[in-house]
């Protein structure tokens, strides 16, 4: 019997999960065994999973799971260098030149396991079958606007946290923006036709912020793009890949510009294809904005687990998108899973 083991997330400030209790019921009905680890932080309570028929395991017990179990989580594993013998479903961040990605692939090679990278679960046309993109864009735009509001107070953006829902986030953010007493900023979103860009634009519009929406047609020239510098906020929502143009080069920091806050929602600072090479590391919930220039000021927001600010909504949305693919786990050699394994094999062979 195919066995899906949902692990607890071990990363700080990661409350999301990729499977709901309703999804557990559907998988069990399809003949798939489901084990769910207890979690001290997960947004969805363990009782719902127990009532849905899942086996319950202790938190972080996955290394001792049966070798035929497929371990399902979202964010990274502890970087302890241990070999990985299981099949894992997760965001590996290992295929785009990330420096930490090589170490992860080496662990899979050493253990004989397989990575089914959630970012590379695609249908026959190459489109991702599930993404947190909308809520990443929504939360990323919110933190970038918080960064702008903090600048108006002469500060750097203070820590951020988890919100019950988007209405609570919107209410707090609107109060912060109005308290500045300044005219609303202008924002530009690149990747506006995608899930991430749609979320970013929706947040801006909910706050009354005017949005310029760009996508592939507007960036096809390859740059430079002086229009970006004419906006107060820039929200990068594109999937970086070979050939991605540079949107904000380092020399822009010393140029005359309105731009003071960048939200790099895509957040690939250590990728060879980073289109915003004015910064070199991700930011955190404790320190959401990295100051990269003082005269004029420039801050970059690059948190890499933004949807966890709204964990219940983002989990339910993502789980609903992913469930049809999870229901085909009994056929790992074909379809979505076969394509993901082929992508893994291509990259692990290079380490």
C-alpha positions, 0 to 999 in steps of 0.5 A: 500500500502506498504510504504518505507520511506528513512530517511536522515542519522544523523551520521557525515560523512555518505553520503551513501544511500541504494536506488538510483533513479533508484531503486525508479522507480522500487519500484513504478512500483511494487506498493510500495510507496516511500518517500525520506527525503531531506538530506544536505549530501547524495551523490545522489542529491534529484532531482533524487528521485523527478524526479523518482516519490518519495514523498519528506519529510523534513530531519529527519522527520521519527519519524512523519512518518505514523506508517505503513511506513517502515523506511529505513536507513543505520547507527544508529539512534540518541541515545535519548532513545525514543521508536521505534514503526516503522519497521526499515531497518538499520544496528543495530549492536545489535546481537553480544554482542555490549553494545550499541545494548542492548539499541537499542533493549530495544527501539524497545521492548518499542515501539513495532517496528521491526528491519530488520537488514541489516547485517542479510538479508540472502537468503535460504543458509544463505548468505547476500543478500547485503553488502558494504563489497568490498568498506569497504575493499578497503577504510579500506586498504587505510586508513591502508596504510595511517597509515603506511605512517604516521608512516614513517614520525614519525606521527599518521595518519591525518584525512581522508575525502570523495573522489569523486571516487576511482581514486582520492583516489588512486592518493593521496595514491600513492603520500603519499606512494612514498613520504616516500622513503621506500620500500613498506610494506607487507600486510596480509589479513584474510578473503581474499575470501570474499567481504571485503577481495577482496576489501582490496587486490585489494587496496593493489595490486593497490598500488603495495603492496605484499599481503598474502591472508588467509581465513578459511583454514589458520586459522582453527588451532585456532592459535597462528598465528606468521605469522601475526606479520611477515607482516607490515600490517594486514587487518582483514576482517572476520565476528566475531562470536563465535569461531573466533580465536584471531589473534593478542593477547595483548602480541604481542604488546611487541614481536619482530614484523614487524607488525606496522599497523592493519586495523580492517575493521570488526570493532567489538571492543566492541564485545565479539568475538573481534579477535584483543583485543589490542584495545577497541574502534572504530576510527574516520575520525578525528582520524583514527588510535589509537596508542596502543604501542610505542616500537615498534609502533603499530596503529589500524585503526577501522573506522566503516563507511569506505564505506562512504569515497567513497559514490557514488560508494558504494551506487550504488553498495549496492543499486543494490544488495539490490533492489531485496529484497526491491521489495519483501517488500509486503511479509514481513512475508516470505523470506528475511524479514521473516528470518530477523524478526525471528532473531530480535524476538530471540534477542529482547526476551532476553532483 
